[in-house]
Amino acid sequence: MDRVTKLAGQRAMVIFSMSSCCMCHTVMRLFRELGVNPTVVELDEDPSGKEMEKALARLLGRNPAVPAVFIGGRLVGSTDKIMSLHLSGNLVPLLRNAGALWV
């Protein structure tokens, strides 16, 4: 849990992902199309990935635990929450306030 919190707090935007997860790729593409360059932590490529995945599953209350999106050091959620924020027009202001988007 400490590693997740530490990594999430180091950048304006962090996505915990798995390299083979199609929903992770979808969320990352959305952010990149918005002009955000998120820090991506691929759990399946990290030596501590399994432990972080378990910690994220507890935080999210669901499994699979990816994608897990942190904005401004706070857990925002997974694909459903990100898409809901985007469609309601609340995602871009959240990104701006966190310093992840400057436009």
DSSP file with accessible surface (Angstrom, degrees, kcal/mol):
  #  RESIDUE AA STRUCTURE BP1 BP2  ACC     N-H-->O    O-->H-N    N-H-->O    O-->H-N    TCO  KAPPA ALPHA  PHI   PSI    X-CA   Y-CA   Z-CA
    1    1 A M     >        0   0   87      0, 0.0     4,-2.4     0, 0.0     5,-0.2   0.000 360.0 360.0 360.0 -39.9    0.0    0.0    0.0
    2    2 A D  H  >  +     0   0  140      1,-0.2     4,-2.6     2,-0.2     5,-0.2   0.889 360.0  50.6 -61.2 -40.2    2.8    2.4    0.8
    3    3 A R  H  > S+     0   0  101      2,-0.2     4,-2.8     1,-0.2     5,-0.3   0.910 110.0  50.1 -66.2 -39.9    4.4    2.0   -2.6
    4    4 A V  H  > S+     0   0    0      2,-0.2     4,-2.7     1,-0.2     5,-0.2   0.956 113.4  45.7 -61.1 -49.3    1.1    2.7   -4.3
    5    5 A T  H  X S+     0   0   86     -4,-2.4     4,-1.6     1,-0.2    -2,-0.2   0.914 113.9  49.1 -61.8 -42.5    0.6    5.8   -2.2
    6    6 A K  H  X S+     0   0  142     -4,-2.6     4,-0.7     2,-0.2    -2,-0.2   0.943 114.2  44.2 -64.3 -48.3    4.1    7.0   -2.8
    7    7 A L  H >< S+     0   0   31     -4,-2.8     3,-0.9     1,-0.2     4,-0.5   0.910 112.7  52.4 -62.9 -41.9    4.0    6.5   -6.6
    8    8 A A  H 3< S+     0   0    1     -4,-2.7    65,-0.5    -5,-0.3     3,-0.4   0.819 109.5  49.9 -65.5 -29.9    0.6    8.1   -6.9
    9    9 A G  H 3< S+     0   0   55     -4,-1.6    -1,-0.2    -5,-0.2    -2,-0.2   0.563  95.5  71.9 -86.9  -7.3    1.8   11.2   -5.0
   10   10 A Q  S << S+     0   0  102     -3,-0.9     2,-0.3    -4,-0.7    -1,-0.2   0.695 102.3  32.5 -82.9 -19.2    4.9   11.7   -7.1
   11   11 A R  S    S-     0   0  152     -4,-0.5    62,-0.4    -3,-0.4     3,-0.1  -0.921  79.6-115.3-135.2 162.0    3.1   13.0  -10.2
   12   12 A A  S    S+     0   0   31     -2,-0.3    60,-3.3     1,-0.2     2,-0.4   0.825 105.4  23.1 -66.2 -29.9    0.0   14.9  -11.1
   13   13 A M  E     +A   71   0A   6     58,-0.2    26,-2.5    24,-0.2     2,-0.4  -0.982  67.1 175.1-144.5 125.8   -1.4   11.8  -12.9
   14   14 A V  E     -Ab  70  39A   1     56,-2.5    56,-3.1    -2,-0.4     2,-0.5  -0.999   9.4-166.0-133.7 133.2   -0.7    8.1  -12.4
   15   15 A I  E     -Ab  69  40A   0     24,-2.9    26,-2.8    -2,-0.4     2,-0.5  -0.984  10.6-151.7-118.0 124.3   -2.3    5.1  -14.0
   16   16 A F  E     +Ab  68  41A   0     52,-2.7    52,-2.0    -2,-0.5     2,-0.2  -0.852  36.8 160.0 -91.9 127.7   -1.7    1.7  -12.6
   17   17 A S  E     - b   0  42A   0     24,-3.0    26,-3.3    -2,-0.5     2,-0.4  -0.793  43.1-126.2-140.8 172.7   -2.1   -0.7  -15.5
   18   18 A M    >   -     0   0   29     -2,-0.2     3,-2.0    24,-0.2     7,-0.2  -0.994  27.4-130.2-125.1 136.3   -1.4   -4.2  -16.9
   19   19 A S  T 3  S+     0   0   42     -2,-0.4    -1,-0.1     1,-0.3     6,-0.0   0.764 107.7  47.2 -61.1 -23.3    0.3   -4.3  -20.3
   20   20 A S  T 3  S+     0   0  106      4,-0.0     2,-0.6    -3,-0.0    -1,-0.3   0.389  84.7 111.3 -98.4   5.7   -2.3   -6.8  -21.6
   21   21 A C    <>  -     0   0   26     -3,-2.0     4,-1.8     1,-0.2     5,-0.1  -0.694  50.0-163.5 -88.9 115.6   -5.4   -4.9  -20.3
   22   22 A C  H  > S+     0   0   91     -2,-0.6     4,-2.0     1,-0.2    -1,-0.2   0.862  91.2  53.4 -66.8 -34.1   -7.5   -3.4  -23.1
   23   23 A M  H  > S+     0   0   83      2,-0.2     4,-2.4     1,-0.2    -1,-0.2   0.867 106.2  54.0 -70.0 -32.3   -9.4   -1.1  -20.7
   24   24 A C  H  > S+     0   0    0      2,-0.2     4,-2.6     1,-0.2    -2,-0.2   0.936 108.8  48.4 -63.6 -44.8   -6.1    0.2  -19.4
   25   25 A H  H  X S+     0   0   93     -4,-1.8     4,-2.3     1,-0.2    -2,-0.2   0.889 110.6  52.2 -62.9 -38.8   -5.1    1.1  -23.0
   26   26 A T  H  X S+     0   0   72     -4,-2.0     4,-2.2     2,-0.2    -2,-0.2   0.929 111.2  45.5 -63.7 -46.0   -8.4    2.8  -23.6
   27   27 A V  H  X S+     0   0    0     -4,-2.4     4,-2.2     2,-0.2    -2,-0.2   0.921 112.9  50.5 -65.0 -43.1   -8.1    5.0  -20.5
   28   28 A M  H  X S+     0   0    7     -4,-2.6     4,-2.4     1,-0.2    -1,-0.2   0.911 109.7  51.2 -62.7 -39.4   -4.5    5.9  -21.4
   29   29 A R  H  X S+     0   0  167     -4,-2.3     4,-2.6     2,-0.2    -1,-0.2   0.912 107.1  53.6 -65.1 -41.9   -5.5    6.8  -24.9
   30   30 A L  H  X S+     0   0   23     -4,-2.2     4,-1.6     1,-0.2    -1,-0.2   0.951 111.1  45.9 -56.1 -49.9   -8.3    9.1  -23.6
   31   31 A F  H  X>S+     0   0    0     -4,-2.2     5,-2.7     1,-0.2     4,-0.5   0.913 112.4  50.1 -63.5 -41.1   -5.8   10.9  -21.4
   32   32 A R  H ><5S+     0   0  127     -4,-2.4     3,-1.0     1,-0.2    -1,-0.2   0.889 108.8  52.2 -65.8 -36.7   -3.3   11.2  -24.2
   33   33 A E  H 3<5S+     0   0  132     -4,-2.6    -1,-0.2     1,-0.3    -2,-0.2   0.803 106.2  54.7 -68.9 -26.0   -5.9   12.6  -26.6
   34   34 A L  H 3<5S-     0   0   47     -4,-1.6    -1,-0.3    -5,-0.2    -2,-0.2   0.576 126.5-103.7 -79.1 -10.4   -6.8   15.2  -23.9
   35   35 A G  T <<5S+     0   0   50     -3,-1.0     2,-0.4    -4,-0.5    67,-0.2   0.582  77.4 134.8  98.0  13.7   -3.2   16.3  -23.9
   36   36 A V      < -     0   0    5     -5,-2.7    -1,-0.3    -6,-0.2    -2,-0.1  -0.766  43.2-156.7 -96.6 140.2   -2.2   14.6  -20.6
   37   37 A N        -     0   0  139     63,-0.4   -24,-0.2    -2,-0.4    -5,-0.0  -0.782  24.3-165.4-113.0  84.0    1.1   12.6  -20.3
   38   38 A P        -     0   0    7      0, 0.0     2,-0.5     0, 0.0   -24,-0.2  -0.299  24.1-115.9 -72.4 152.6    0.3   10.3  -17.4
   39   39 A T  E     -b   14   0A  51    -26,-2.5   -24,-2.9   -31,-0.1     2,-0.5  -0.774  35.5-155.1 -80.0 128.2    2.9    8.3  -15.5
   40   40 A V  E     -b   15   0A  40     -2,-0.5     2,-0.7   -26,-0.2   -24,-0.2  -0.947  11.8-163.8-114.5 126.2    2.0    4.6  -16.2
   41   41 A V  E     -b   16   0A  16    -26,-2.8   -24,-3.0    -2,-0.5     2,-0.9  -0.940  10.5-154.0-108.5 108.4    3.0    1.9  -13.8
   42   42 A E  E >   -b   17   0A  40     -2,-0.7     3,-1.6   -26,-0.2     4,-0.4  -0.761   4.1-163.1 -84.3 106.4    2.7   -1.5  -15.5
   43   43 A L  G >  S+     0   0    4    -26,-3.3     3,-0.9    -2,-0.9     6,-0.3   0.827  86.5  57.1 -62.8 -32.5    2.0   -3.9  -12.6
   44   44 A D  G 3  S+     0   0   73    -27,-0.4    -1,-0.3     1,-0.2   -26,-0.1   0.577 110.4  45.4 -77.5  -5.0    3.0   -7.0  -14.7
   45   45 A E  G <  S+     0   0  137     -3,-1.6    -1,-0.2     4,-0.0    -2,-0.2   0.352  97.4  86.6-113.1   1.4    6.4   -5.5  -15.4
   46   46 A D  S X  S-     0   0   35     -3,-0.9     3,-2.2    -4,-0.4     4,-0.3  -0.881  74.3-136.3-106.1 135.5    7.2   -4.3  -11.8
   47   47 A P  T 3  S+     0   0  126      0, 0.0     3,-0.3     0, 0.0    -1,-0.1   0.807 110.4  43.4 -59.1 -28.1    8.8   -6.6   -9.3
   48   48 A S  T 3> S+     0   0   43      1,-0.2     4,-2.3     2,-0.1     5,-0.2   0.207  83.1 113.4 -98.5  15.0    6.3   -5.4   -6.6
   49   49 A G  H <> S+     0   0    2     -3,-2.2     4,-2.7    -6,-0.3     5,-0.2   0.862  70.7  52.2 -58.2 -43.1    3.4   -5.6   -9.0
   50   50 A K  H  > S+     0   0  137     -4,-0.3     4,-2.0    -3,-0.3    -1,-0.2   0.919 111.9  46.6 -62.5 -42.7    1.5   -8.4   -7.3
   51   51 A E  H  > S+     0   0  117      2,-0.2     4,-2.1     1,-0.2    -1,-0.2   0.910 113.8  48.2 -66.1 -41.7    1.6   -6.6   -3.9
   52   52 A M  H  X S+     0   0    4     -4,-2.3     4,-2.7     2,-0.2    -2,-0.2   0.900 108.9  54.4 -65.7 -37.7    0.5   -3.3   -5.5
   53   53 A E  H  X S+     0   0   35     -4,-2.7     4,-2.4    -5,-0.2    -2,-0.2   0.916 108.8  48.3 -61.7 -42.2   -2.3   -5.1   -7.4
   54   54 A K  H  X S+     0   0  132     -4,-2.0     4,-1.9     2,-0.2    -1,-0.2   0.914 111.8  49.5 -64.1 -41.7   -3.6   -6.5   -4.1
   55   55 A A  H  X S+     0   0    0     -4,-2.1     4,-2.3     1,-0.2    -2,-0.2   0.917 111.7  48.6 -64.3 -41.7   -3.5   -3.0   -2.5
   56   56 A L  H  X S+     0   0    0     -4,-2.7     4,-3.1     2,-0.2     5,-0.3   0.889 107.1  55.5 -66.3 -38.6   -5.3   -1.4   -5.4
   57   57 A A  H  X>S+     0   0   20     -4,-2.4     4,-1.8     1,-0.2     5,-1.1   0.904 109.6  47.4 -60.7 -39.6   -8.0   -4.1   -5.3
   58   58 A R  H  <5S+     0   0  161     -4,-1.9    -2,-0.2     2,-0.2    -1,-0.2   0.922 113.8  47.3 -66.4 -42.9   -8.6   -3.3   -1.6
   59   59 A L  H  <5S+     0   0   75     -4,-2.3    -2,-0.2     1,-0.2    -1,-0.2   0.912 119.9  37.8 -64.1 -44.2   -8.7    0.5   -2.4
   60   60 A L  H  <5S-     0   0   36     -4,-3.1    -1,-0.2     2,-0.2    -2,-0.2   0.707  99.8-133.8 -79.9 -23.5  -11.1    0.1   -5.3
   61   61 A G  T  <5S+     0   0   69     -4,-1.8     2,-0.3    -5,-0.3    -3,-0.2   0.807  73.6  84.3  72.2  28.5  -13.1   -2.7   -3.7
   62   62 A R  S   <S-     0   0   90     -5,-1.1    -1,-0.2    -6,-0.2    -2,-0.2  -0.988  72.7-107.6-156.3 161.0  -13.0   -4.7   -7.0
   63   63 A N  S    S+     0   0  124     -2,-0.3     2,-0.2    -3,-0.1    -9,-0.0  -0.992  95.5  50.4-137.3 126.7  -10.9   -7.1   -8.9
   64   64 A P  S    S-     0   0   72      0, 0.0    -1,-0.1     0, 0.0   -11,-0.0   0.418  75.8-159.6 -74.3 155.3   -9.4   -6.6  -11.5
   65   65 A A        +     0   0    0     -2,-0.2   -49,-0.1     3,-0.0    -2,-0.1   0.343  44.9 127.6 -91.9   4.4   -7.7   -3.6   -9.9
   66   66 A V        +     0   0    9      1,-0.1   -49,-0.2   -51,-0.0     2,-0.1  -0.900  48.8  35.4-123.3 150.1   -6.7   -2.0  -13.1
   67   67 A P  S    S+     0   0    1      0, 0.0     2,-0.5     0, 0.0    12,-0.3   0.571  71.8 174.0 -74.7 145.2   -6.8    0.5  -14.5
   68   68 A A  E     -A   16   0A   0    -52,-2.0   -52,-2.7    10,-0.1     2,-0.5  -0.984  14.2-159.2-119.2 117.1   -6.5    2.5  -11.3
   69   69 A V  E     -AC  15  77A   0      8,-2.8     7,-3.1    -2,-0.5     8,-1.5  -0.868   9.6-172.1-107.5 127.1   -6.3    6.2  -11.9
   70   70 A F  E     -AC  14  75A  12    -56,-3.1   -56,-2.5    -2,-0.5     2,-0.5  -0.967   2.3-174.2-114.6 130.1   -4.9    8.7   -9.5
   71   71 A I  E >  S-AC  13  74A   6      3,-2.3     3,-1.5    -2,-0.5   -58,-0.2  -0.995  75.6  -4.8-125.7 125.2   -5.1   12.4  -10.2
   72   72 A G  T 3  S-     0   0   46    -60,-3.3   -60,-0.1    -2,-0.5    -1,-0.1   0.820 130.5 -58.5  62.3  31.4   -3.4   14.9   -7.8
   73   73 A G  T 3  S+     0   0   34    -65,-0.5     2,-0.4   -62,-0.4    -1,-0.3   0.425 115.2 111.9  80.1  -1.0   -2.4   12.0   -5.6
   74   74 A R  E <  S-C   71   0A 168     -3,-1.5    -3,-2.3   -66,-0.1     2,-0.4  -0.865  74.3-113.8-109.2 140.3   -6.0   10.9   -5.0
   75   75 A L  E     +C   70   0A  53     -2,-0.4    -5,-0.2    -5,-0.2     3,-0.1  -0.545  33.8 175.2 -69.1 120.8   -7.6    7.7   -6.2
   76   76 A V  E     -     0   0A  23     -7,-3.1     2,-0.3    -2,-0.4    -1,-0.2   0.816  41.9-116.9 -93.6 -42.2  -10.3    8.7   -8.8
   77   77 A G  E     -C   69   0A   8     -8,-1.5    -8,-2.8     4,-0.1    -1,-0.3  -0.962  31.7 -53.2 143.5-156.9  -11.2    5.2   -9.8
   78   78 A S  S  > S-     0   0    3     -2,-0.3     4,-2.4   -10,-0.2     3,-0.3  -0.181  73.8 -60.7-109.0-163.2  -11.3    2.9  -12.7
   79   79 A T  H  > S+     0   0   16    -12,-0.3     4,-2.8     1,-0.2     5,-0.3   0.878 129.1  53.4 -53.3 -46.5  -12.6    3.1  -16.3
   80   80 A D  H  > S+     0   0  112      1,-0.2     4,-2.1     2,-0.2    -1,-0.2   0.920 112.1  44.4 -60.8 -42.1  -16.3    3.6  -15.3
   81   81 A K  H  > S+     0   0   97     -3,-0.3     4,-2.5     2,-0.2    -1,-0.2   0.916 113.9  49.8 -69.2 -41.6  -15.5    6.6  -13.1
   82   82 A I  H  X S+     0   0    0     -4,-2.4     4,-2.5     2,-0.2    -2,-0.2   0.935 112.7  46.7 -63.5 -45.3  -13.1    8.1  -15.6
   83   83 A M  H  X S+     0   0   66     -4,-2.8     4,-2.9    -5,-0.2     5,-0.2   0.904 111.4  51.9 -65.4 -39.1  -15.7    7.8  -18.4
   84   84 A S  H  X S+     0   0   70     -4,-2.1     4,-1.8    -5,-0.3     6,-0.2   0.930 111.5  46.7 -61.6 -45.2  -18.4    9.2  -16.2
   85   85 A L  H  <>S+     0   0   23     -4,-2.5     5,-2.1     2,-0.2     6,-1.3   0.908 113.7  49.2 -63.4 -40.7  -16.3   12.2  -15.3
   86   86 A H  H ><5S+     0   0   63     -4,-2.5     3,-1.2     4,-0.2    -2,-0.2   0.946 111.7  47.1 -64.9 -48.1  -15.3   12.8  -18.9
   87   87 A L  H 3<5S+     0   0  141     -4,-2.9    -1,-0.2     1,-0.3    -2,-0.2   0.814 111.9  51.1 -67.0 -27.9  -18.9   12.6  -20.2
   88   88 A S  T 3<5S-     0   0   67     -4,-1.8    -1,-0.3    -5,-0.2    -2,-0.2   0.509 114.6-115.7 -86.1  -4.7  -20.2   15.0  -17.5
   89   89 A G  T < 5S+     0   0   48     -3,-1.2    -3,-0.2    -4,-0.5    -2,-0.1   0.594  88.2 108.9  83.1  12.2  -17.5   17.5  -18.4
   90   90 A N     >< +     0   0   91     -5,-2.1     4,-1.3    -6,-0.2    -4,-0.2   0.555  57.2  73.8 -99.0  -7.5  -15.8   17.2  -15.0
   91   91 A L  H  > S+     0   0    1     -6,-1.3     4,-2.5     2,-0.2     5,-0.2   0.951  92.9  50.7 -74.2 -47.1  -12.6   15.4  -16.0
   92   92 A V  H  > S+     0   0   37      1,-0.2     4,-2.7     2,-0.2     5,-0.2   0.931 110.6  48.8 -60.7 -46.9  -10.7   18.2  -17.7
   93   93 A P  H  > S+     0   0   55      0, 0.0     4,-2.6     0, 0.0    -1,-0.2   0.909 110.9  51.8 -59.9 -36.1  -11.2   20.7  -14.7
   94   94 A L  H  X S+     0   0   46     -4,-1.3     4,-1.5     1,-0.2    -2,-0.2   0.925 110.8  47.7 -63.6 -42.6  -10.0   17.9  -12.3
   95   95 A L  H  X>S+     0   0    0     -4,-2.5     5,-2.4     1,-0.2     6,-1.0   0.898 111.9  49.9 -65.4 -41.4   -6.9   17.4  -14.5
   96   96 A R  H ><5S+     0   0  122     -4,-2.7     3,-1.1     1,-0.2    -2,-0.2   0.927 108.7  51.7 -63.3 -45.5   -6.3   21.2  -14.7
   97   97 A N  H 3<5S+     0   0  144     -4,-2.6    -1,-0.2     1,-0.3    -2,-0.2   0.818 110.4  49.5 -62.3 -30.0   -6.6   21.6  -10.9
   98   98 A A  H 3<5S-     0   0   31     -4,-1.5    -1,-0.3    -5,-0.2    -2,-0.2   0.562 115.1-115.5 -84.9  -9.8   -4.0   18.8  -10.4
   99   99 A G  T <<5S+     0   0   34     -3,-1.1    -3,-0.2    -4,-0.6   -87,-0.2   0.660  85.4 116.4  83.1  16.5   -1.6   20.3  -12.8
  100  100 A A  S   <S+     0   0    8     -5,-2.4   -63,-0.4     1,-0.2     2,-0.4   0.634  76.6  37.9 -89.9 -14.9   -1.8   17.4  -15.2
  101  101 A L        -     0   0   10     -6,-1.0    -2,-0.2   -65,-0.1    -1,-0.2  -0.996  56.6-178.2-140.3 130.0   -3.3   19.5  -18.0
  102  102 A W              0   0  216     -2,-0.4    -1,-0.1   -67,-0.2   -67,-0.1   0.540 360.0 360.0-106.8 -10.9   -2.3   23.1  -18.8
  103  103 A V              0   0  134    -68,-0.1    -7,-0.1     0, 0.0    -2,-0.0  -0.572 360.0 360.0 -85.4 360.0   -4.6   24.0  -21.7
